[in-house]
Amino acid sequence: MPTRFLQFHTLTSYPAALLNRDDAGFAKRIPFGGATRTRVSSQCLKRHWRTFDGPGALSEVGVDLSVRSRQSFERFVYDPLVADGLETAAAEAVTGALMAVVLGESPKARKKRDEAEGPALRTGQITVLGRTELEYLKTVAAAVAGDLDGSLAPDKLRKVAEAALKQHLGKEGKKNLEAMRAAAGLDAAMFGRMTTGDLLARTDAAIHVAHAFTVHAEMAESDYFSAVDDLLGTGDDEDEARGSGHIGSNELNSGLFYGYTVVDIGLLIENLGPGTAASASDADRALAAEVVARLVRLIATVSPGAKLGSTAPYAYSSLVLVEAGDAQPRSLANAFLRPISPRPSPLENSFDALGGHLRDLDRVYEGGERRQVVGVGDLSGLVSRSAAADAGSLSGLAKWAAAQILEA
């Protein structure tokens, strides 16, 4: 059976943590199955996976990560042009014109950006650009800037620069950008990017990440704390009592979280390479397999978390289940539509719920997914109900997931 999708399901327990906060400083939540659950957003999860710096990091794959910033044009185009000796007026004009052309800004949007507070060479929103793209754009900007007449008024200078850039970045420029391998960056190839102009290619996400949520009703506690003033009461004032210099409170949560991630294998290969999945070379497939193998480890071992210093919210997943198949993916979240009872063990109860739900899905839909699993504790019931093979270790599971791409 061909493998079009890989699905990853995890169960991860965190005690006394505040993993992902809302605008009021409380843990994010979601109602599900008649109960409010603690939640961790997909944006939070993806950022921690992208930026993890350690063994198995995405930065070690050999493809540059994207640059996600409002300052990309300023840092990677304007600053190098000035450093190369171009007058600041000309560098600012060509960089501003480049932003307008690349991002597809309307004159109204451009005027609004120029009138906004802060440097005019910073975009209104974060842009996702690959380093290869930025280097190419800087080269084009330098070529145009060399022909500009620095004596022109700023508005005229920008208009001339914009006209010249449109000519340079016409059909040929777009072809050049499209020909660059993984030009948008590795994380854009994985998680996608939106573009507002027609010059940069929109990249559809090949990896889809759901918000994680607790399999049981939320369990929260208000943590009252104080900070002792070490010098209070140690001076000459005998009436001054030794005590607190600050008091406050924060919300803390405990929970067993279900996480779900899907990899569209064909799209991942296309995003990473120059052609389609059908025409992909062995090197393209090997790169996609390497990304997936690292993703298995990141999903299982990299913890999101605020308040690192006071809660140490580090945990490894208690269960990682990987499915490979050709049918449309489906979450196993409905295994927890009825909140899991914490007694006698929320983890064992979750294993039972997952195994039973998978057995029912197999009976009704006959998807035929191939499964491998690793976890702590007794997995025998889950393995027998779900027809999953025990991979033995996380490394074994990562190798099996990668093999589904190499053998597809």
Secondary structure, 3 states (H helix, E strand, C coil): CCCCEEEEEEEEEEEEECCCECCCCCECEEEECCEEEEEECHHHHHHHHHHCCCCCCHHHCCCCCCEEECCHHHHHHHHHHHHCCCCHHHHHHHHHHHHHHHHCCCHHHHHHHHHCCCCCCCCCCCEEECHHHHHHHHHHHHHHHCCCCCCCCHHHHHHHHHHHHHHHCCHHHHHHHHHCCCCCCHHHHHHCECCCCCCCCCECCCEEECCEEECCCCEEEEEEEEEECCCCCCCCCCCCCCCEEEEEEEEEEEEEEEEEEEEEHHHHHHHHCCCCCCCCCHHHHHHHHHHHHHHHHHHHHCCCCCCHHHHCCCCCCCEEEEEEECCCCCCCHHHHCCCCCCCCCHHHHHHHHHHHHHHHHHHHHCCCCEEEEEECCCCHHHHHHHCCEECCCHHHHHHHHHHHHHCC
